[in-house]
Amino acid sequence: MNIGDTFFGLDQKGHLWIIVSEAGDDGRVAAVNFTTHDPVRRSHCGADCLVIGPGEHPYPTHDSCIFYQRAALPDLSLIREHVASGRYEAHEPVSAPLLERIQLGALISKAREPVKAAIRRDLR
């Protein structure tokens, strides 16, 4: 699993997670997930999200978004271990342009600073 790769299993809700940074010295990566876009429910996916339409990635079949406030910093070695064992399920990676949109969106979002710092490390 590398930057741009996607997988199911990090949460119990069945979200597709995207690795959006390389691993830091601590082995952790920044990861965000696709969730259903609901502009009415501001607490769920209001103004602080990046809307992804169907066709921008094979997974979403309806408007989805990246809700940055729920970004995580999981251990990359555990992700790889769980994918290899079948506990997590790998899915198709995001395209380079979509990855860049997601990363840049995180930097202007209300994501936690450690998530932003992990992403900043990789932007050139």
N, C-alpha and C positions, 0 to 999 in steps of 0.2 A: 504494500500500500504506500502510495506516494501522494504528493501534492496534486490536487485535482481528482483523485480517486474518490469513489462514493461507496457507501456500505449501509446496510441495515443492521440494527442490533444494539446500538449504543443506548437507546432508551426503550421503555416498555410500550411506547405509543406507535411504534412502527414507522418512524420518520426515516427518510433517506438522508444520511449525513455526508458531508463533503469535507475533505481535508483541504484546508486553505492556507496552510503554511508548512514549511519544512520543520522537522523536529529541532527543538532547541537543545541546549546542553543538558537539560533535565529529561530529554526524551519525549517531551510533550509537543503536540501539534495543536493548532487552532482548528476547530471544526464547527461547522454550522449545518443547519438542516433545512430541507424543504418542508413547509407547512402550508396548509390551505390558506389562501389569501381571503381575508374577511375584513374589508375596509370599515364595516359598521362596528365591529368589536375592537375598539381602539386598544383595549388592554391585551388583545391577542396578537394582532398584526396590523396595527394602525399606521401611523406616519413613519415609524422607525423600521421600515423593512424594504427590501428590494423585491419588486414583483417580477416573477418569472412566468412567462406564458408557455402554453403547450407548444412543443416543437423546439424549444430552446435546449431541452435535454429530453431523452427518451422517457424518463419517469413521469413527470407531471402530465396529467391529462386534462387539467383545468388550471386556472390561474392559481399559482402558488407563490410563496414568498420566502425570503430568508429573513427570519426574525432574529436580528443580531443580539438582542438582550438575552437570548437563550444559548449563545455560543458556548462551547466547552473547550477544555484543554486536556483531552485524554492522552494517555501514554501510547505512543505509536507502536511500541513492541507488543503491548496487550492487544491492540487492534489487529495487528498482523497475526498474532497467536490465535485470536478468536476467529478470524477469517479462515486460517488454515485448518482449524478444528471443526469448522462448520457452525460454530455458535453465532457468528456474524456472517452475513451474506454480502459478498462484493457485488457491485452493480457497475454500469458503464460510467467512465469518468466524465467530468464536465469538459467542455471545449475550453481552449486557452482564452478566447474572448469572454466567455461566461465566467471563468475563474477570475479574470481580471476585474470584471464588473462587481463580482461578489467581494473581492478583496477591497476594492476602492470604496464600495458601499459601507463596508465594515469600519473603515477609517473615519467616516463622517457620521457614523451611527452612535447610539448610546451603548455600544458593546463595552464590556469591561476593559480597562486599560491593558491588562496582561494579554488579552486576545489581540487587541490592536498592535501591541508591541511585537507579538509573534508574527503578525502579517507584515508589519513595517520592515522587519528583518529581511524579508524575502523580496520586497519590491525593489526593482532596479531602475 
